[in-house]
Amino acid sequence: MVNRPDNLMLRRPRLGMALMDVLVAGLILSGALVAVLGIASRSLNAQARGQQIQEAAMVLDSLLNDVLAIGPADYLKKGEMSGSVDPPFEKYTYRISIEDTAPNEPFRITARVWWETAAGEQTVEVQTLMARRLGEEPDPDREPTEPVERQ
């Protein structure tokens, strides 16, 4: 019976260590959870930024295709050089500048798209060279001779 109290004395510090182990493990897990949530938040922000840049690139592509279809010289006369983009991209604003460098040189075209975010104004800009239209042929009539039936 003398050994019994000694066994109880040895077990008490051991129970306290188990509680400390649980507390330390809980702190480590909570730190890891905070790190994972931070990474997830940054990932979602990066995905949203990527989507905005992709939409801006689609707007730029559309604008430059309009300039190409009409021709840079005629676009200078007819086209809108700046403004808001039509829905569903109404949050974007654009500006196109066309430089006529020399009679036998291509036009230098700069297209810029910008939009507002919580972080401030974001901008995407592209520059390209576009050849002059040769000849005096007017734009062809692009309507089909027969109606297109789509199902």
C-alpha positions in Angstrom: 0.0 0.0 0.0 2.9 2.3 0.4 3.5 2.1 -3.4 0.0 3.4 -4.2 0.5 7.0 -3.2 3.7 7.1 -5.2 1.9 5.9 -8.3 -0.7 8.7 -7.9 2.1 11.2 -7.5 3.7 10.0 -10.8 0.4 10.2 -12.7 -0.6 13.7 -11.8 2.2 15.5 -13.7 1.5 13.2 -16.7 -2.1 14.3 -16.8 -1.0 17.9 -16.9 1.3 17.2 -19.8 -1.5 15.7 -21.8 -3.5 18.9 -21.3 -0.5 21.0 -22.4 -0.1 18.8 -25.5 -3.7 19.3 -26.5 -3.4 23.1 -26.0 -0.2 23.3 -28.1 -1.8 21.1 -30.8 -4.8 23.4 -30.8 -2.6 26.5 -31.3 -0.7 24.8 -34.1 -4.0 23.9 -35.8 -5.4 27.3 -35.4 -2.3 28.9 -36.9 -2.5 26.5 -39.9 -6.1 27.3 -40.4 -5.4 31.1 -40.4 -2.6 30.5 -43.0 -4.9 28.4 -45.2 -7.7 31.0 -45.0 -5.2 33.7 -46.0 -4.1 31.7 -49.0 -7.7 31.0 -50.0 -8.5 34.7 -49.8 -5.5 35.7 -51.9 -6.4 33.0 -54.4 -10.0 34.4 -54.8 -8.7 37.9 -55.2 -6.2 36.7 -57.9 -9.0 34.9 -59.7 -11.2 38.0 -59.7 -8.3 40.1 -61.0 -7.6 37.5 -63.8 -11.3 37.6 -64.8 -11.2 41.4 -65.1 -8.1 41.3 -67.2 -9.6 38.6 -69.4 -12.7 40.7 -69.9 -10.6 43.8 -70.7 -8.6 41.8 -73.2 -11.9 40.7 -74.9 -13.0 44.4 -75.1 -9.6 45.3 -76.6 -9.9 42.5 -79.1 -13.3 43.7 -80.1 -12.2 47.3 -80.5 -9.2 46.4 -82.6 -11.4 44.1 -84.8 -13.7 47.1 -85.4 -10.8 49.2 -86.5 -9.5 46.4 -88.8 -13.0 45.8 -90.3 -13.6 49.5 -91.1 -9.9 50.4 -91.8 -7.8 52.8 -89.7 -8.3 55.8 -92.0 -12.1 55.4 -92.1 -12.3 54.7 -88.4 -10.6 58.0 -87.8 -13.5 59.6 -89.6 -16.5 57.5 -88.5 -15.6 55.6 -85.3 -15.9 56.6 -81.7 -12.4 57.1 -80.3 -13.5 56.9 -76.6 -16.4 56.0 -74.4 -18.0 53.4 -72.2 -18.3 49.8 -73.4 -21.8 48.3 -74.1 -23.3 45.7 -71.7 -22.3 43.3 -70.3 -19.0 45.1 -70.0 -20.3 48.5 -69.0 -17.8 48.9 -66.2 -15.0 49.3 -68.7 -14.1 52.6 -70.5 -11.9 52.7 -73.6 -9.9 55.1 -75.7 -8.4 54.4 -79.1 -5.7 56.6 -80.7 -4.6 56.2 -84.3 -1.4 57.8 -85.5 -1.0 58.3 -89.2 2.8 58.2 -89.4 3.6 58.5 -93.2 1.8 57.8 -96.5 3.5 54.4 -97.0 3.8 53.4 -93.4 1.3 51.5 -91.3 -1.0 53.2 -88.7 0.1 53.0 -85.1 -2.9 52.1 -83.0 -3.1 52.3 -79.3 -6.2 50.9 -77.5 -6.6 51.4 -73.8 -9.2 50.0 -71.4 -9.6 50.9 -67.8 -12.0 50.2 -64.9 -12.4 51.1 -61.3 -11.9 48.5 -58.5 -11.6 48.8 -54.7 -7.8 49.0 -55.2 -8.2 52.0 -57.6 -8.1 52.3 -61.4 -6.9 49.3 -63.3 -5.6 49.7 -66.9 -4.8 47.4 -69.8 -3.2 48.9 -73.0 -2.1 47.4 -76.3 -0.3 49.0 -79.2 -0.2 47.6 -82.7 0.6 48.5 -86.3 -2.1 48.2 -88.9 -1.6 48.4 -92.6 -3.5 50.8 -94.8 -6.3 49.5 -97.0 -5.3 49.5 -100.6 -7.6 50.4 -103.4 -10.8 52.4 -103.3 -13.2 49.5 -103.1 -16.1 50.1 -100.7 -17.0 47.7 -98.0 -18.9 44.7 -99.5 -22.4 43.9 -98.5 -22.1 41.2 -95.9 -25.7 40.1 -95.7 -26.4 36.5 -96.8 -28.5 36.0 -99.9 -30.7 33.5 -98.1 -31.9 33.8 -94.5 -29.9 31.5 -92.1 -32.2 29.1 -90.3 -30.8 28.2 -86.8 -32.4 25.6 -84.6 
